[in-house]
Amino acid sequence: MASLKKRGKKYYAQYYVGSKQRRVSLETESKQIAKEKIRKLESAMLRGEDSPLPTKTPIGDIVEEYVNHIRAVKTPKSAQTDIYYLREAFGEVCEGLKCTSRKRTEKTRKRKLKPGMDGRKRPQTIEISYLEQINTSMVSSFIASLVQARGLAPKTANRYREILCRLVNWSMDERGVKMPGDKNPVVKVGRYKEHAPKIRFLTLTQIDEQLAAYHVPQQTGKVINLHSCDGQRQRLKQQIQIMIAMYIYAGLRREEALWLQKSDLDFKSGANGMIRIRAKEVGGESWQPKTKVNRAVPISTTLRRILEVYTPLPNKGDWYFPGTGGERYDPDNFSRDLRYFQKKSGLIWTCLDFRHTFGSQLAMKGESLYKIATLMGNSPDICRLHYAALIPEAMSDTVEFGKFDKLLKIAYE
């Protein structure tokens, strides 16, 4: 049913599937091993099973299919992140990995290396023609070159390993790719030891300072023209102040606040109202929360008082925090504006710091990690990783047991 062929030093299996002839490399120079693989191949063919021999899948074709797959099942932002890692690993081997953003291409060209990194040691891509050629050593060397050239954090290095491992697993499970030994070689790549996360958050005093820094004093007798440059800048500054309060007192992610519409704030539910974070489609553009789970966050008394003095300007999409042109506030533009006003105010805090402030303050108040995770749209494990160290400050009574007098008497008798 199958014959053994030798080309150079390597052996090949030649057989027919229907009327089509196939020749597959046995990846060995030993005749005995080649014969054993031939026997396994013939046995599988008699049972009507797929060939146990490694396939030969062009890397460009399989990566293109995988890119289409992740674009279908992931959010656009999450898919684009995975595509970036794949482009760094293989280069632009297919249309799906080609970089179409001129801004990103320029940013990559001008990428600044960390102090002590050698700019001449540029990381190289994984040079393979077929997916089946990838091996543990190849992936390990690629990630190590990235760490050496760019000073990647261990978490980022492990992210490369995770993305490549998913690609191979998907290819084997969904597209019938036969890897040598029928095993994913990326699994054997060692993980880098990650450090404990460094969480920055604002104290109660710093929260007051942050919100006060954006206060615009009212000038008696002066009417502000909102259509002028100064008027738009002042209006934008006041809006960003409200947004910062939203991030601090509700723990929202950056884009969760930018996708809020007026209908998402229900001031009649609960004591002070609810903020509803939910998937939506506006103007043909769809969005959903990062964890793909809708949630509701109660509005605190402090946040309610802040929101009562805010009135969104009329805009095209009924957005609660619209951009300067009345459209949805672009995340990159918002980050740029926030950095501008923070720098002018002499402050360093970011959206992530504001979100961590919400979780950290609740943890120090003694709230359970489960409640914090539910409010923030995270898993309890993530919240434990970030905020568990803050809870012991509020658990002094938990470690108390036994009677002091009896223990003291026993110790000194």
N, C-alpha and C positions, 0 to 999 in steps of 0.2 A: 504493500500500500504506500509506503514511503521509502525513498532511497536516500543513501548517504552520499553527499558530494563534498569534495575538498577543493577549496579555492585558496591558494597560498598556503597559509598555516592553519586556517580555520575551517571547521566542518559546517556543512549546511544540510538541512533536510529539504528534500524535493518531493512534493506530493500534489495530488489533484483535488480540487473542490469543484465537483461537477465536471465541467469541461475546461476549467481554468487551472492552469498550472501555477503553483506557488513554490517559492524557494525562500526559506527562512534560516537565518544564521542561528546556529546552536551555541554561539558564544563560547566555544571551547576549542582547544588545540589537541585535546586528548581523544583518541579514537574510542576508548572504552566508555568515557562519559558521553560522547556523541551517540554511541549505540544505545546507551541506557535512555537517553532523551528520545531517540527514535522509537523505542519500545513504548514509552509513555504516550507518545504522540499517536501511535497506531492503536493503543488500547483506548484512548479517548475517542478516536474516530469511530471505532467499532461500537462504543456505547452511545454514539450520537452527541457527544459533548464537544464543547469548544476546544480548540487547540490549546494545550498547556504551554506552548512555546511563546516566547516574547514576541509582541507585535512590533510594527515599525510605523509609528505615527509622527508625521511631520510636526515639529514644534509650533510652527505658525498656525497650522490648521486647528490644533487642539486648544491653543491659547485663545484663538478667535472665538471658538465655540464656548469656551469657559467665560470669556468676557461678556458674550451675549447672555449667558446664563445668569451671571451675577447682576447684570443690569435689569434682568427681568424679576429677580427675587429680592433685591436689596433696594434701599433708598438711593436716589441719585448720588448723594454725598458719600454714602458708605461704599457704593460701587466704584466711584471715582478714586477713593482712597486705595482700594484694592488694586485698581488698574495702575495707579502710580507705583506701587510696590512691584507689580509684575513687569512694568516697563523698566524699572531699575534693575531687575534680575535678568531679563532676557533681551532688553533693548526693544526697538520698534520692529518686532518680527512679524507683525500683522497690522491690519488697518485699525483694529480696536485699541492697539497700544500706541498709536501715533499721537503725539502731543499737538493739539490744534491751538492751544493758548499761547499767543506771542508773549504775554506777560509772564507766564510760568516758564517758558523757554529762556527768557532773559534772566529771570530769577535764578534758574538752575545754572546758567553760565556764570553768574556773578556770585554764586554761593560762597559764603565766607566759612573758612575752616576754623575750628576751635584752636585756641592757643596750644602750641606744641605739636599740631598735626602737620604732616609733610604734604604740601600741595602737589608735589610731583608724583606721589603715590596715589594715583587715581584708581578707584575700584573698577574692576573689569566685570562685564556681564558674564552670565553662564553661557558659554559658546557650545551649543549642541544643535544637531540637525533634527534629531528625533527625541521625543520625550523619554523613550526607554533608555536613552544614553545617560540620563541624569543619575548621579550616585551621591552617596553620603559625603565623600571627600570633596566633591565639587561644590556642593551647597555650603559646607562648613568653611571652605576657603573663601567663597564669595562673601559670606557674612563677615568673616574675620577681616577681609580687605576693606569692607565698609566701615567697620569699627575703627580700624587703623587710620583710614584716610579722613573720616569725618568725625570720629569720636562719638559714635552713636551711643545712646544710653542703652543699658541692657534690655529694657522693655521694648525699645524700637528694634533692636537686633532680633529679639524673640518674635517680633511681629513679622519680620521677613520669613523666618522659619515657619510660622503658622500659615502664612499665605501660600507658600510653596507646597506645604503639606496638604492643604485643602485642594490645591490644583491637582496633585497626583491622585489623591483619594477620589475626587470627583471623576477624573479620567478613568480610573479603574472600575468604579462602581456604575457610572452612568454611560460610559462610552466603550466599555469592554477592552480597555487597554491592558495588555499583559506585560507587567513589569518583570524583569529577571528575578527569579525566585518567588514571584507572585507576592512581593512585599514592597511597601512604600519605603524607599531609601531615605527619605527626608526625616522619617520618624527617629532614626538613629542619630541625627544631628543633635549635639549637646545643647541644652538651654543655658543661656547666660543668667547668672544669679542676679536677680533684681533687688534693688534697695527698697527699704521702707518708703512709702510715699511721703513727700513733703507737702503738707497741707497749709496753705496760707489762708487766713480768715481775719476778719475785722473784729476788734473788741467793741463793746458797747460805746465806749468813748470815741473810737475811730469811726463808728457808724454815724454818730452825730457830726463829727468833723467832715465826713464825706458828703453827707446831705447838705450841710451848711455851706460847703465850698461852692455849690452851684446856685446859691440863692442870688437872685437878681433884685437889688433894691429898687423900689418904685420911686420914680422922680415926679414930684407933685407938679401938676399942670402940663406935663409933657405927654403927648400922644405918640405912641410908637406905631410906625407904619410897618406892618408885617410883610409887605411886599418889598421893602428895602433890604439891602444886604445886612445891615445892623439888626433890623427887625427879625429877619429870618434866622440870623445867628442866635439872637436872644431867645426866640421861640424854640429853636432846636435845643439850646442849652437847658431850657426849662423842661422840655420833653425828656431829654436824657436823664435829668435828675429824677423824674418820675419812674423812668425805666430802671434806674439803679435801685430805687426803693423797691420796685417789683422783684428784681433779682435777689435782693437781700432778704426781704420779708416773705417771699413765696418760693425761693429756691429754684426758679425756672432756669432752663438752659437758654443759651443766647437766642437760638432760632425759635424756641417756644414762645418767647415774648414777641418776636418780630412777626409771627404768624397769628397773633391774637387779633380777633375781630371784636367789634363792640358786643356782638351777641354771645361771645364767650365769657363775658363777665356778668354774672348773675348776682345782683346786689340784694335780691329778695330771699335767697336761700341761706339757711343757717343764721348765725348771729350777725355776721357782717357781710355775708355774701360768699360766693365761690368763684374761683377761676377755673375754667374748664379747658384742659389741654386735650385736644382731640384732632383726629385726622380730618382733612378737608380738601376740597378741590375748588380753586378760585381762578377764573379766567383761563381754564384749560390746564392750569398748573396744579399738581397734587402734592400734598405733604402729609407726613404722619410723624408722630413722636419717635424718638430714637429707638425705644424699646418696642415700638409698634403696639403700645397699650395706652388707651385713653385713661385719663385720670382727672381728678378734681382736687384743687388745693383751696382750703378755707382761707378767706381774707382776714388777716388779723385786725385788731382795733386800730393799731398804728397805721397800717397800710390803707385801711378804709378812709382814715382822715386825710391821708395824702392824696388818694385817688379822687376824693370829693372836690378838690380844687383844680382838677385836671379835666379839660374838655378837648377831645381830639378834634383837629381841624377836618372839615369835610374832605373826603378823598374818594378815589375811584372804587376801592375794594372794601369800604367800610372797615378799614384797618384801625386798630386801637392806637398803634404807634406808627403812623405813616412816614414815608420818606419825604424829603423836602419838596418833591414834585407831585405829591399826592398818591404815589404808587406804594407798593409794599417796600418797606425799608430793607435794602440789600444788606446781608450780613457783613460783607467786607466794608461797605461804606459806613455802617454803624460802628464797626470796630475802629475804623480810621477816625471817625468823629469823636468817639469815646477817648481814644488816645490823645487827641488834640486838646480836649477840654481837661482831661486828667493832667496832662503835662502843664497846661497853663495854671492849674490849681496846685501844682506841686505834689500830686498824688500818684501812686503807682499801682493801684488796685485794678484788676481786670474782671470780666464777667465771671470767670471761673472762681475767682476769689470771693465774689459776691455770693455765688451759689454755695460755696463751701462755708460761708458765714452762716447761712441758714441752717445747714446740717450741724455745724459745730456748736452753734448757740443752743440748738435743741438738745444735742447730746449733753452739753454741760448743764442744761436745765434738768436732766435726768429722764428725758423721754426715751422710750425703747427704740432699739435699732430697727425693729420691724415697722414702727410708726414712721420713723424718719425715711426709711426706704420707700414706703408707700407714698408718702408726700412728695418725694423727690423723683419718683419714677425709676428707682434703682433696685437692684437685688439686695437682700440683707447682707450677703457676703461682701459686696462692694462697700456698703455703709460700714460694715465691721472693719474693713481694711482702712477706711478713712477716719472714722470717728470713734472707734472703740477705746482708743487711748485717752479720750477726753472724758469718758464716762466715770472712771474711778473717782474723779474729783467730787462727784455727786453721790458716791456710794459708801461714804464713811460709815454709816450706820449698818451697812450690810455685813461687815466683817465682825461685828460685835456679837459675842455669845459667851455664856459662862458667867459666873459671879466673881467679881473682882476680889472681894474680901476673902473668900474661901481659897482662891488660887494664891493669893499673897501669903495666907497663913501656911499653906502647904509648902510653898517655896522657901520659907524662912524657918521652918521648924527643923 
